[in-house]
């Protein structure tokens, strides 16, 4: 389950940010997770509870913001909703592989006190 290692790194970065700002603890972590990232949000939530134990993030809340996949059609020069890594443009029906969003796993905000 790679979600554990992903969450270990996210919590490490959040704790480092808290320490560098002089905070005593992390109170909230918000992640942005793309629909095509290969990450299971429920597994991230489970891993969060485990990896926070004994850190400045123990007791913190986790928010996961889903990011829908979006592709770009260079022919129509438009963005459209995607469901996979290669999608058919609804305008010109060309197969487009230029994914604009949907693969990300990123820290959006870290709240501390």
C-alpha positions in Angstrom: 0.0 0.0 0.0 1.9 3.1 -1.3 -0.6 5.4 0.5 1.4 4.8 3.7 4.6 6.1 2.3 2.8 9.0 0.6 1.2 10.0 3.9 4.5 9.5 5.8 6.1 12.1 3.5 3.2 14.5 3.6 3.2 14.4 7.4 7.0 14.8 7.5 6.7 17.9 5.3 3.8 19.3 7.4 5.7 18.7 10.7 8.8 20.4 9.2 6.7 23.4 8.1 5.3 23.6 11.7 8.8 23.4 13.2 10.3 26.0 10.9 7.4 28.5 11.7 7.8 27.9 15.4 4.5 26.2 15.9 3.8 23.6 18.5 1.7 21.3 16.4 0.0 20.6 13.1 -3.8 21.0 13.5 -5.0 20.5 9.9 -3.6 19.1 6.7 -5.4 19.5 3.3 -4.3 17.4 0.4 -5.3 17.7 -3.3 -5.6 14.2 -4.9 -6.2 13.7 -8.6 -8.7 11.2 -9.8 -6.0 9.5 -11.9 -3.3 9.6 -9.2 -3.7 5.9 -8.4 -4.2 6.8 -4.7 -7.1 5.6 -2.7 -8.4 8.4 -0.4 -9.7 6.0 2.2 -6.3 4.4 2.4 -4.7 7.8 2.9 -7.1 8.6 5.7 -6.2 5.3 7.4 -2.5 5.9 6.9 -2.8 9.5 8.3 -4.1 8.3 11.6 -1.2 5.8 11.9 1.7 7.9 10.8 0.7 11.0 12.9 1.1 9.1 16.1 3.9 10.5 18.2 4.5 13.5 15.9 3.5 17.2 16.1 0.6 16.1 13.8 -1.0 13.7 16.3 -4.7 14.7 16.6 -4.7 16.8 13.5 -7.5 16.6 11.0 -7.1 15.6 7.4 -9.1 17.0 4.4 -8.8 15.4 1.0 -9.8 17.7 -1.9 -10.6 15.5 -5.0 -9.3 16.9 -8.3 -11.2 15.8 -11.4 -9.3 14.8 -14.5 -9.2 17.3 -17.3 -7.6 17.0 -20.8 -6.6 19.5 -23.4 -7.4 19.3 -27.1 -4.7 21.1 -29.2 -7.0 20.9 -32.3 -10.0 22.7 -30.7 -7.8 24.5 -28.2 -10.2 23.6 -25.4 -10.2 21.8 -22.1 -12.6 19.0 -21.4 -13.4 16.5 -18.6 -11.3 13.4 -18.8 -11.8 9.9 -17.4 -8.5 8.3 -18.4 -5.0 9.3 -19.6 -6.2 9.3 -23.2 -9.6 10.9 -24.0 -11.7 11.7 -27.0 -12.3 15.4 -27.5 -16.1 16.0 -27.4 -15.6 18.7 -30.0 -13.5 17.2 -32.8 -13.4 13.5 -31.6 -9.6 13.4 -31.8 -7.9 11.3 -29.1 -6.0 13.6 -26.8 -3.4 12.5 -24.3 -2.5 15.9 -22.8 -3.8 15.6 -19.3 -4.1 19.0 -17.6 -5.2 17.9 -14.1 -5.9 14.6 -12.4 -2.6 13.1 -11.5 -1.6 15.4 -8.7 -1.0 14.5 -5.0 0.0 17.7 -3.3 -0.2 19.5 0.0 -2.6 22.4 -0.3 -2.5 23.8 3.2 -0.9 23.0 6.6 -2.6 24.7 9.6 -0.6 25.0 12.8 -0.7 26.5 16.2 
